[in-house]
Amino acid sequence: MTIPATMTAIAITEPGGPEMLAPIQMPLPACGNGDVLIRVAAAGVNGPDLAQRRGVYDPPPGASPLLGLEVAGEIAALGADVSGWQVGDRVMALTNGGGYAQYVAVPAGQVLPVPNGWSLPEAAALPETWFTVTQTLVMRSGLEAGMSVLVHGAAGGIGGAAVAISAILGARPIGVVSSPEKAAYAEKLGAVATIDRMRDDIAERALALTEGRGVDRVVDLLGGAMAAVSIAASARGGHIVQIATLAGSSAKISLGTLMAKQLTISGSTLRPQSAATKAAIAARIRADLLPALERPGFVRPALTTFRLEEAAEAHQAMEQRAHAGKIVLLTAFGAGEAQL
């Protein structure tokens, strides 16, 4: 494989709106001894990308200043200490930034094989959300088969991943959505029931769907006023996983109810985690979740695609929050696989 000296990447010209994103030419990233250099076919667009573009979510020390936390593509080169992979392997990866580019260097522990039968654009929609949900809902909150899981934003990237992962592990996901179309999509992913937040009382419906007991786990992407709703919907001994704060970073909650129900609320961000932690999450995904993705009939995330050079338009679409599934940027290399 011939590796060029320069590549196209997307830069933030200055903090602000989507119009501040622009294609640039720059040298390829250095591939360290423990890294894999990936020729990017597709890069997922995620909430932290929007926050970084606005100037409110700086990359951690040592991370790439470029946007892009997940990619899929082919291995172009291997670091001296990397084993188990070969040049040309089809992979997907959680990056430490830098995914909005034609090439990205990624620690080998954060790389996973593309599931059999999946296109590279489809695979690019997985890593950031699946790592996030596996770390928080599965590993930290101890999700088990038979548990009920209330998933806010069940038709979005993280919410859809939470629904799919819960279903794979034998739990019973209940999706909170904003339209009948999004309800149908969440049900395709594995939701046993849905709640329309535009017309239903979320806590009341969650209690009704669990015979008055409440849900065992909650995946909350909103925060703000929704925190009290999640507490009201929870069963005794439940665990609320706070993944994002789209509706506000402060909340007024009843500590008395929290104590009476013996609830746990945990929060975490993925990007600052150590390479060892991210590798452990990858190992859990590979062992417990990847085999399910290769089953006949497994429902893959719905994709809305843009060319890499259209990153500004992709961010505009992400901010409108009208789509279901994931938004993915395609390089010229990945464009040919978009319909596979």
N, C-alpha and C positions, 0 to 999 in steps of 0.2 A: 504494500500500500504506500503510495507516494503521499508524503505529508507536506503541505505547503508551509511557507515561512510566515504568512499572514492569514488572517481570517476576518470575516464580517461578524461583528458583535453589536449589541444594542447598548448604548450609553445613556445615562441620565445627564443631560446637558446642565441642568440645575434643578433643585427640588421644586416640585409643582405638579401640574396636571399631566395627563397623558401626552400632551403635545411636547413635553420635555424629553421624550424618548426619541433617539435618532440613531440610525445605523452608522457605524464607524469601521475603519480598517485598523487592525492592531496585530501585534505578534501573537502567536499561539502561546497558551499558558505552559509553564514548565511542568514536566511530568516528574515528580519526585520518586524516590526509590520505592515508596509504598503505594504509589498511585497508578491508576489506569487512565490513559488518554483516550477519550471517547470522541469519535466523529459523530456529531449530534445530528440525528434525523428530526427530532421533535423535542420541544421543551414545554412543560406544563406552566400555566399561569396560575398564581396563587395569591391569596390575600396578603402575605408578607411582602410580595413584590410591589403591590400598590402602596403599602406603608413605607417601604424603602424609597420608592419614587417620590413620595410626598415629603421625605426628609424626616420621618418620625420613627424609623426603624433602621438604625445603623448596623452594618454587618459587624459581627464579632471580630476581635483581633485575629489577623491571619487569613481571614476569609476574602474571597474575591469581591471587589466593589461592584461587579456586574450583577444584574438581576438573574434570577433563574435558579430554583431549588430542586428541580427534577428534570431528568432527560431520559431519552432512549436513543440508541444508536448502535454503532459497531466499534469494537476496540481497535484503535489505531496504533497504540504503542503501550508497552508495559514497563513499569519501573523495575529496577534491578532486583528488588526483594519480593516481587509479586509472583505467586504461583497459583495454579488452578484455572488460569485463563489463557486464552490464545488470541493473537491478533485476528480480527475478523469475527470474533464471537459477538452475537447479538445480545445486548445488555440494556438494562434500565438501571438508573442510579439516583440516589439522593445526593445532591451536590452540596458544596459549601458556598454556593453562589456561582455565577459564571455560566449558567445554563442557556442564557439568551445569546448563543454564539454558535459558530460552526464546529468548534472543538472546546472541550472542557476536561480538566484534570480532576479526578475524583479519588479519594482514598479507596483502596481495593475492598475494604470491609463494608463499604456502602453500595457495592455493586451487586446486582442480582441478574439472573438470566431472564430473558424475555420468555413468558409462558408460550408453550407450543401453540401455534395457530393464531397468535396475536400479532397484529402489525406493530411497527415501531411507534407510530402516533398513538395507538391505543395504550401501549405500554408506558409511554411518557406521562399518561394521566394518573399513574398509580403511586410512584414512590413517596412524594411529600405527604399526601393524605394518608396513605397506608402506614407509613412510618409513624405519623402523628397519632393515628388511632390505635395502632398496636402498642405504642409506648404508654399512652394514657388510659385507654379503656381496657385493653387486654392485660398488659403487664402491671400497671400501677393499681387499677381498681379491681383487678382479679376477676374479670368477666368469666362466667361459667355457663355451661349448657343449662338451658331451662330458665335463665334469668330474663326478665323483661327489661328492655332498654328503650327509653324515650330519646329520640334523636331529633333535635331541632335542625332546620335546614336540610331535611332528609333528601332533597333532590339536588343539592349542591355537591361540590367536590368532597369536602370532609364529611358532610352528612351522608352522602351516598356511600362513601367508604365505610363509615360506621355501620350503616345498614347491612352492607354486603358482608363485612367481617363478622358482625353479630350473627348473621344467618349461617355463615360457614361454621361457626363454633357452636351452633346449636342453641343460641339464645333467641329471644323473641323481640325483634325490633319493631317499635311503633314510630312511624315517621310523622313529624310535624312539617306541614307544607303550606303553600299559599294559593294553590289552584288545583282543580281536578286533574289537569294535565301533569302537574308535578306529583300528585298523589299516585297516578297511574305509573309514573316512572319509578317512584320509590317502591311501589309494590312489585314491579318487575325485578328490582334489585334484591328483594327478599323481605320487605316490610310485611308483617302479619296484619297490620292495620295502619290507617293514617288518620291524622287530625288536621283539619283545615283551620289554621290559626286566624283566618279572616272571618270565620263565622262560628267557630266552636270555642267554648271555654276549655283551654288546654288541660288544666289540672282536673277539671270535672270529667272530661272524656278519658283521661289517663286512668283515673280511679275506676270509671265504669268499665274500661277494657281490662282491668286487672281485678275485677270483682271486689272493688273497694280497698284493696290492699295497697295500691300504689306501685310504682315501678322501682326495680332494683338498682338500675343505673340510669343516669341522664348524661347525654352529650350536649353541652350547652355552648353554642357559638355566639350568643348574643350578649349575655350579661345584662347590666342595667336592670330594668324592671322585670325582666324574664327570670332573674335569679329567684325572686320570691315565688314565681309560678313553678319553677323546677323543684323548689323545696316542698310546695304544697302537693305536687304530683308524686313525690317520692315515698317509698315504703320505709318502714322502720328498718334501720340498719343500711339504708341506701347510700349510694356514692354518686355525687355529682361531679362530672369531669368538665372543668372550665377550659375550653380550648381557644376561644376568642372572645372579644368584647365588642362586637359590631354595634350593639345598642347602648353601649356605655360602660366605662371602666369602674364606675361606682354603683353600689346597690344598697337599698334599704331592705334588710331582711329581719325576720324574727329569730333572735338567738334562742329564745325559749322553745320555738318549734324545732329548731336545729337540734337542741339538746334533747327534747322529748322524743324525737324520732331517731336519735343517735346517728345522725347523718355525718358523712364526710364530704367536704368540698376540696378538691385538689386542682391545682393549676400548674401548667407547665408550658414552656416554649421549647421547640425542637432544635432550632438553629444553633443555640449556644452549647448544646450537649457535646460531650467529648467524642472523639473518634471511636473509643472503645464502647461507649454507650450506643452510638449509632450502629456499630457493627453487631452488637448484641441484639438490637431490634431487627436488623436485617436477617440474622440467623433465625430468629423466631418466625419471621415472615416466611422464610424459605422452608422451614420445617413444617409449620402448621397451616399456612394459608395458600402458598403457591400451588400445591397439588390440586386444590379446588378450582383454581382458575383455568385449568386445562380440561375440566369436565365438559362433556357435550352439553350445550344449552346454557352454560354459565353466562349471565348477562353482563356485558362489558359497559364501561361508562359511556354515556352519550358524549360525543365530541362536537365542539364548535372550533373550526380551525382557521388560522390566519397565517400568512407568510411571516417569516421572521422579521422582515422589513416593515411589517404592519403591526408591530408591537403596540404602537400608540392606539390603534383601532381596537386591538384586543383588550387593552386596559379599559378603554371606554365601555366595551361590552361587559367586562367584568364588573364595573362599577354600577351598571344598570341593574344587575342581579335578576335579569329576566330569563336567563338561559338555565337549562338543566344539564347536569353533568359537569364536564370540564372544558376549559378553553385551552387550546394547544397551539403553539407556534411551530411551523414547519420550515425547515431549511430546504434548499433545493434538493438535497440528498433525500430528505424524508417525504417530499411532496408526492413522489411516485407510489408511496405505500399508503397514502391517506385512505384509499378505498378498499384496501385488502381486508 
